[in-house]
Amino acid sequence: MARRFFLILLPQLLFFCCKAQDTLFTYFFDEQLKPADSASAAFYAKGVKADSLFSVSYYFTATSQLVGVEEYSDASLTVKEGRSILFHNNGHPRSLQTFKNNVLQGVSIGYDFFSHPIDSMVFDNNRKVSNIHFQYHENGQLKQRREENFLTNSTKEHYPIFLQYPEQ
């Protein structure tokens, strides 16, 4: 009986022991997100290394409300690498972006206060490739959806193409 109990608890014990060795980093920032001392900080952040990235959660110092979560390539927080999620004051997502070596890459979504997507963009090496913009009625029903795709000519100039869909 004791042996069976030990075999059941062993994987959980190993999991918690491994997780306990993660290093937690604490950062303090002023209103412009520049490093500050803890006494005058408008924001604080908690970071932990997960796989090869540093995942950092930002909070308002006064309320401890979550502001955002971002991933970086190192603990100095100079190179964004991975997800960046910012939140409205009500806790709903404000934006979701993906970075590769500090450059926007992939899908980027902006949300209104009620979690409706208002912009869905695709980036390729920091250049917007397409955008879908959404407008809503006061009751939350979709009012309009507008697509914007970009063509690039031989001189690398961007030309938008608009497709507009009226309400349904």
Sequence and secondary structure as in RCSB ss.txt:
>XXXX:A:sequence
MARRFFLILLPQLLFFCCKAQDTLFTYFFDEQLKPADSASAAFYAKGVKADSLFSVSYYFTATSQLVGVEEYSDA
SLTVKEGRSILFHNNGHPRSLQTFKNNVLQGVSIGYDFFSHPIDSMVFDNNRKVSNIHFQYHENGQLKQRREENF
LTNSTKEHYPIFLQYPEQ
>XXXX:A:secstr
 HHHHHHHHHHHHHHHHHHHTS EEEEEE TTS B  GGG SEEEEEEEETTEEEEEEEETTT  EEEEEEESST
T  SEEEEEEEE TTSSEEEEEEEETTEE EEEEEE TTS EEEEEEEETTEEEEEEEEEE TTS EEEEEEEEE
EE TT  EEEEEEEE   
